[in-house]
């Protein structure tokens, strides 16, 4: 079984990545999983300077999901390049996630990451739903998104991915903006903006009030968005949202994703990403596909 795929110019040994914000900087999970079993990892989002994130409570369980408002706490790009990247095993492709509050700062982080030898691509977090500035405001404005992609494209020659918000009227329009401005791929989706309430205290569960909903509860929404975006653009898509098993991942591949990211499931089972990769391989073999890549877009529509 040929499991390797090419995603946005990045060679991956299989289509399974770990999602930003759910896998730390990678080393935290090394005791539980050989990272070289994966296609690669997407790092915790890094900014120009270290960020402390939001005050607790900043995470809560919901039915079939997880609500979080971590606030993109991170060590900053310089410490990431100097300390976090070298600690990873050789042979693990790293896509660096980037978040900032201003377009020129996004571009500067991209520029600094471009010289880091271990980084094979950059994922621009244009859609975080639980920060006070930046994030979702770029992902919901066509013009702001276009300006952001343009600036980051000029700042780096590495493969450039845009992680988009599901909290928009037309994902197809936003996907085309990214493609037109030179993005090499898309990551779909980021969390859904959400709220939950402690009725006994009559207070929001999160100190930030609003947070991002992830986990199996959002998977059908993520599949719909991946499917629609795949019809709208030619650049490849990385599917994200509630992937708990190989079968879940296959759903995204069939719907048009070239690769997938495993996120919330990592909290339940730190070895799950490797199991997802095994599950995709087993599905392809069982259904007579010679290559995992042949699953991409193979969804059979009614009346086709």
Protein Blocks (a to p, Z undefined) as FASTA:
>chain_A
ZZbdceehiacfbfcdcdehilonojmmmmmocfklpnbdcdddddfbdcebjaddfbdc
dehiacddekopaebjklmmmmmmmmpcehiacddddddfbfklmmmmmmmmmmmmklgb
dcddfkbfbbfbgjjlmmmpmklmmmmmmmmmmmpcbdcdddddfkbfblmlmmmmmmmn
opabdcdddddddddddfklopafbfnlpacdedjklmmmmmmmmmmmmmmpmbdcddee
hiabfklmmmmmmnopabdcdfklmmmmmklmmmmmmmmmmmmmmnopabfklmgopacc
ehZZ
